[in-house]
Amino acid sequence: MQRQTTTSPLLSLPGAVPAEGPDEGVAAHYGDLFREQRALADGSGFVDLSHRGVVTVAGQDRLAWLHLLLTQHVSDLPPGRATEALILSAHGHIEHALYLVDDGTTTWMHVEPGTQGELVAYLESMKFFYQVDVSDRTGEYAVVHLPAGSIAAVPEEWPVREVPYGRDVFVPRGELEARSHPSSATGSDSAARFFSEAGSPVGVLALEALRIEAHRPRVGLETDHRTIPHELGWLDTAVHLDKGCYRGQETVARVHNLGRPPRRLVFLHLDGSEVKLPGHGAPVRLASDGPDGRPVGAVTSSARHWELGPIALAVIKRNTPVDVTLLADGTAAAQETVVEP
């Protein structure tokens, strides 16, 4: 299935530099990457994530039905409580990560850019006799991220996911269009107040640097076709180990009981003297084996952090010693354990 792409109206703002790769369609930055990172760390600014897919599930059976499909316990999810969940293959491999909130009548979720069509098709195939209505709302709503500490007041009618590191707001796309042309009178007063209080837009690269610092994985970057939740630390946030059956549960239970996932996520402090960041998929080797040694894993995400310097996430073999220096595409890297071996 061909993946859909969405282009943000905020790319027309002065200084906007388009992002590439999985974040194509929004701004990578607006001219000063480190200033934008500091703004987020200080609780100001907002990040345009309007390229992400938005899916809703309505109907009286929605939570009970989603509970059967997802790795997370959601049958009793209270209105307004944010959670995240995975959809796995029959073999327990990660297919989708869903970032959810229920407003009392509808479950809202955002997913990786361009994957909403695949997700909706899967959900539609699993409806059977349940009273649920699955909709792709990407054309109607855009996701905007506010950092923790932001003073912006979100209009009551906009769904919000509040998490420790900030708020994900589902903004009507027309209001985002109005924000890209502040002199127009097409936006509502409450939306104008929201964007005024939120402050200046911040590029997605700044949020990515903070994501990497916080060790939060992303589908399509930290995952491949054989990734299981245990390898990325998703058991802590997106998997409920005591709920009923769901697709892939057998693998989750077996690997959890054995305690031996084949790979593990690590955080890397890269040598700051190197000019080039290792890209996605760059080989990771033991420093003792040299640049031509056998790879023990691969870089999944990398960024330049305003305080920590160059950093990265990588997925490596589980039995790689935790105290050895690694080489990420030839760059020396000290590892920090994310998933215990």
N, C-alpha and C positions, 0 to 999 in steps of 0.2 A: 504494500500500500504506500502510495506517495505521501510524504509528510508535508503538512501545510506550513507555510511561513507567513509571518505577520510583520509588517513594517510600522514602526512607531512614528506618530506625527512629531514627537519631540526631537527626532533627528534633524528637523528644520531649525532648531534653536542654534544661536551663535556658538561656535566652538565645538559642536557635537562631532565626534569622530566615530564612525560606525564600527560596531563589534564584528568579529569574524567567528567562524566555527559554529558551535551550538547556540551562541548568543547573537547570531546574525539577526538584524532587524531592530536592534536598540543601540544606544550609544555605549561604546566602550569607555569613553571618558569625555569630559568637556574642557580639556586643555591642561589640567593639573591633577594628575593621578594621586599623588601623595596628599595634596590638600583635600581631595575628595574622600580619601580614606580617613583622614583625621576628622573630617566633618561627621562621617558616620559614627566613628568611635566616640565623638562628643555628643551624639544624639541629634544632629541637625542634618537637613537635606532629605531627599527621597530618591529611591532608585526605581527607574522605569523598567518594569519586567513585563511589559505588555506583549512581548513575544511568546510568553508562556501560555499553554493551553488552559482553558477554563471549562470545567464540566460540572453540571449539577445533576442531582438525583432528587426528585420529588416523589410524593406519594406516601401513604400511611405505612407501607412495609419497608421503606427505604433503609432504615438502620438495621433491622433484622435481616434484610436481604444482603446488604453490604457486609454484615458480620460473617456471612457464610463464604464470602469471596476473598476477604482481606486477611492479612496477617495480624491485624490489630483488633482488639475488643471494642466494638463500636455499637453494640446493640442497645446499650444504655447511655450513649454519649449525650451529656447534657448540652443544651443550647449554649453556644458561645465558647465552648471548650475546644481548643485546637488540638489536633493530633496528627500523626502521620502514619501511613500504612503502605504495605507493598502488595503487589500482585505477582505471584510466582508462577512459573511453569509447572507442569506435572512432576518434573525432576527437581523442583526447588530452586531453580535459577530465577534471578530477579528480572521481571519484565517492565514493571512500572513502579514508581514511587509517587504516592498521592499525599498531598498536603491539604488536610480537610478541616472543615468546621461546619457545624449544623446550626441553623438559625431558628429551629423549632418547627419549620415546615419544609425546609429544603437543605440538603447537604451540598455544600460548595467545596470544590477542590481545584487546585491548580497542579499542573504536571509539566514535564519537560517540553520545551518548544517543539511543536510539530507532531507530538505523540497523541494528541487528543482524539484524532480520528481512529487510531488503532484501539485506544481505550474504550471509546464509545461503542465500536463494533463488538468488542469482547463483552462489554456489559449488556448490550442488547441481546447477544446470543445466550445470555444466562438468565433472562427475565422469567421465563416459564410462566407460572400462574401468579407471580407476585405483582402487587399493585404498586408499580414504580414507573416513573417517567424519567428517562435518561436524556440529557440535552447537552450538545456542544454549544457553550455560550461564549466562545472565544471572540466571535464577531460582535458581541454586545458588551463584554466586560474585559477590562485590562487589569493586571495585577500591578500594584505599586507597593514598594516596601518602605516602611518607616523604621529607622533604627530605634533601639531601646533608648528611652529618654526624650523622644520627640514630643513636642508640645502640641502638635497638630491635632485638632478636634475633628474626628471622622463623622460625617453626616450619618444620622441614625439609620438611614435606609441602605447604607452600604455595608455589605458583609465584611467582617474583619476576623482574621486569625491572629490572635495575640500569643506570642511565644517569648521565651526569655530574651532573645536577641532582637526583638522588635515586633512589628505588626505587618502582616500582609493584608492589603486592602483591595477589595474587588471594586474597581472604579468604573462607572459607565463610560464607554469609549468616547461618547460625545463630550464628556467633561475633560477627558485627556486631550481631545482635539482643541477644545477651548483654551486649555493651558498652553498649548503650543502657539496660540495667537492671543496673548493677554489683552490686547487692545479691543478684541471683539466682545460683543455683548451676548454671545450665544450660550455661555455657561451659567449655571445657577449661582446664586449668592453664596450658598453653603459650600459649593465646590471651590469657588474663588477664595473663600476664607480658609478652606483646608489647604490649598496649595500655597497661599500666602504664609500660613503658619508653618507649613512643612519646610519652606526655604527653597534653596536652589537644587536643581536636579543633579544627581551624582551618577556617574557611569557604572556599568555592571562590573568592570574590572575591580573597582574598589570593593564592592560586595564580595566578589570572588576571593580577593585577598583575605578578607575577614572570615569567609567560609573556610578557606584552607587553614587559617590560623586556628579555627575552632574545630577542625577535624571532621567537618560535616561532608559526607559523600554526596555525589550526584550521579544519577543514572546516566549512562552514556559516557561519563568521564572515568569515574572509579569502577564502573562495571563493564563486563563484556558478556558474551553469550553463556558463560558458565559460572558467573558470580553467584554466590549464595550469601544470605544476610550475615552470617557469622563472620565472614571475612572483613566486613566493613564496620563492625560495631553497631549494626542496625538492630540487633537483638534488644538493645537498651531503649530504643526510641520508637521502633516501628513494628515490633513483633511481640505478641502476647503469647507466652509459652503455655498458658493453662486454659486457652479457649478451645472451642470445638473444632471440627475438621474444616480444612480449606485446602485448596489445591497446593501441593508441594509440602504439606505439613509433615509428611513422613520423613523427608530429607531434613527438615528443620529439627525435628525431635531426635533423629538418629545422630546427626553431627553434634547437637548440643549435648547429648548424653555421653558421647565418646570424647567430646572436647578437643577434636583434632580437625579443624577446617584446613584445607590444603594451603591456603594463602592467608595473609594478614595485611591490614592497612598500617602504614607507618607515616609519620610526619618527618620531613627532612629539613634541616637547617643547611642551606647550600653555601658553599664558599663564595663570599661576597666579592672576591676579586675577579670572578668570571663575568664577562660582559653579557653572554648569551644565556637565557634561561633554557633548561631542558624542556622540550615539547612533550605533548601527550604521546605516550607510547615509547619514549626514549628508554633505552635499556638501563637497568640498575645492576651493578656488579659489586662484588666485594673489592674494597680498595686493595687488599692484599693480593688479589689476583691480577691487578692491573687493568688497563683499558681494553685489553683483548681477552679478558677472562670470560667464563661462561656466565650469562645473565642469571640473576636470581629473582628478577622481577622487572617492573616497568613503572616509569613516572606516569601518573594519571592527571595531575593538575599542578600548575606552578604559577607563582606570582612574585612581584616585588612588593614587600610589605614596608610601610612607612617607618616602623620601628624595628622589625626583625630582619630586614634585608630580604634577600631572595629565599623563598621557602617553596616547599612542594609537598604533595601527597604522592605516595607510591604504594603499589600492591606487590608484595614480595613473598617468596616461599616461607611457609610457616616456620620451618626449622632454621631459618637464617638467624645467627646469634644476635641478640638484642644490643650487644655492646660493641659491635664492630663498625668501623667507618665504611661507608658505601661510596660508590662512584655513580652519579646520575648523569648519564651521557658524558662521562669523563670528568664531571665536576665533583669534587670531594663533598660529601654530605654526612653530617652527623644525624643519626636517626633517633626519633622519639617514639616510644611505643604508643600506639593507639589501641590495637587489638593484641591482647596477650597471646603469646605462642603456646 
